[in-house]
Amino acid sequence: MDYGDIFKSDVPTEFLTKLGSGIFDAYLAAKRAVDDQILGPDERYNLMPMTRRAHVETQLRNAATACGIETTTESSGFWNHVVINCGRIRITQSSSPDSSTSLRPAAYKRDYAQQQLLFPPLPRK
């Protein structure tokens, strides 16, 4: 069994469907919220990632709750973040400025990876 099979077996399709439309709504809502503040370009640029993250985490929690999936809020000491528990899969949110930027290493991701011994490394193809 590979990671894709595990993901498909543990994460409900209904959750992914709700989350797909919710993420789109979150991006629109974050833009409206920041634009409504009538801030200068520097302030909008600095405020957008945090605003977007808050809206995305709300959509994560809403989609999970609508599907009866357990959610928790965990703290890394600096950030609180929503965790969606789907069997062997834990879903959290990360962001980057654009699609070519690598996501920063996060302490909670390292901790989760160390806890998830269910997933041995897959052989490279």
Buried (B, 14 or more C-beta within 10 A) or exposed (E): EEEEEBBEEEBBEEBBEBBEEBBEBBBEBBBEBBEEEEBEEEEBEEBBBEBBBEBBBBBBBBBBEEBEBEBEEBEEEEEEBBBBBBEBBBBBBEEEEEEEEEEEEBEBBEEBEEEEEEEEEEEEE
